[in-house]
Amino acid sequence: MALNFRALHLYTAPLSGCSARIRIASHLKSIPLTYHTIDISKSEQSSSSYLAINPNGRVPSLIVEASSNERFTITQSPAILDFLSGHFPEPPLLPGTERPRERARVMELASLVACDIQPPQNSSIRKKITQDFSGDSEAWARWVYERGFSVYETFLETGRKEIGEGKYSVGDAISLADIFLVPAVQGGLRVGVNPVKWPILNQVVRECWKLEAFRKGGLGGHGKLLP
Ligand SMILES: N[C@@H](CCC(=O)N[C@@H](CS)C(=O)NCC(=O)O)C(=O)O
């Protein structure tokens, strides 16, 4: 049964791609969120007060205050998106089970970003590479993004042949794949990875960027444009 809410509190960082996924979805779905900014440059994600909310010490986290006074926390952006989509189904961000191929492709692409592109170059990993292993963490991040975006482009190419043409990652409707992709591309830009190398991906990102939800919710939070 759907819950009634008093408030939905999002713990978010302006330059966090994982938080941007939730911000973009909430703009697309007109979900009223109360933002609480965590400053990663000051390591606020590792403060004891934040660790009490999210023991993983990462953003985003969502605190749900239900009308019944029930209060609970959800961490991990896919879990938060699943919860929000359950309560705010329109517009849907995942094709229905009657379209198994499109649905699987959306999940594949979103997972490519969530599992194979974002985690290996997350800020705490980069810090470790620099501080403990004297490595060049920006070069590492560039390699991770470039590899990941090349794979994403290959899926877009085969998808267009096998599933069909479309403006966005899968077809003509915005999906979770786009919501995961755009902040990742913005993250890549911050370390010098230019998406023009991947023409279909670049076109998809540009289509998404025409939508206010992406400009408002993306990295920087308030309309920081792609170059
Ligand atoms: N799997 C998590 C990843 C969360 C994550 O890595 N968040 C990053 C920002 S995008 C973060 O908080 N980094 C700070 C740190 O690792 O200390 C999710 O999807 O929510």
Ligand as a Chemical Component Dictionary entry (heavy atoms), coordinates in Angstrom:
data_LIG
# 
_chem_comp.id                   LIG 
_chem_comp.type                 NON-POLYMER 
_chem_comp.pdbx_formal_charge   0 
_chem_comp.three_letter_code    LIG 
# 
loop_
_chem_comp_atom.comp_id 
_chem_comp_atom.atom_id 
_chem_comp_atom.alt_atom_id 
_chem_comp_atom.type_symbol 
_chem_comp_atom.charge 
_chem_comp_atom.model_Cartn_x 
_chem_comp_atom.model_Cartn_y 
_chem_comp_atom.model_Cartn_z 
_chem_comp_atom.pdbx_ordinal 
LIG N1  N1  N 0 26.281 2.817  -4.857 1  
LIG C1  C1  C 0 26.077 4.103  -4.257 2  
LIG C2  C2  C 0 27.299 4.954  -4.513 3  
LIG C3  C3  C 0 27.292 6.219  -3.706 4  
LIG C4  C4  C 0 28.554 7.021  -3.930 5  
LIG O1  O1  O 0 29.610 6.494  -4.274 6  
LIG N2  N2  N 0 28.431 8.341  -3.718 7  
LIG C5  C5  C 0 29.569 9.194  -3.892 8  
LIG C6  C6  C 0 29.163 10.451 -4.643 9  
LIG S1  S1  S 0 28.575 10.063 -6.264 10 
LIG C7  C7  C 0 30.099 9.598  -2.537 11 
LIG O2  O2  O 0 29.351 9.792  -1.604 12 
LIG N3  N3  N 0 31.435 9.720  -2.428 13 
LIG C8  C8  C 0 32.080 10.142 -1.217 14 
LIG C9  C9  C 0 32.953 9.073  -0.622 15 
LIG O3  O3  O 0 33.081 7.993  -1.194 16 
LIG O4  O4  O 0 33.525 9.344  0.439  17 
LIG C10 C10 C 0 24.798 4.754  -4.828 18 
LIG O5  O5  O 0 24.444 4.459  -5.980 19 
LIG O6  O6  O 0 24.132 5.511  -4.117 20 
# 
loop_
_chem_comp_bond.comp_id 
_chem_comp_bond.atom_id_1 
_chem_comp_bond.atom_id_2 
_chem_comp_bond.value_order 
_chem_comp_bond.pdbx_ordinal 
LIG N1  C1  SING 1  
LIG C1  C2  SING 2  
LIG C1  C10 SING 3  
LIG C2  C3  SING 4  
LIG C3  C4  SING 5  
LIG C4  O1  DOUB 6  
LIG C4  N2  SING 7  
LIG N2  C5  SING 8  
LIG C5  C6  SING 9  
LIG C5  C7  SING 10 
LIG C6  S1  SING 11 
LIG C7  O2  DOUB 12 
LIG C7  N3  SING 13 
LIG N3  C8  SING 14 
LIG C8  C9  SING 15 
LIG C9  O3  DOUB 16 
LIG C9  O4  SING 17 
LIG C10 O5  DOUB 18 
LIG C10 O6  SING 19 
# 
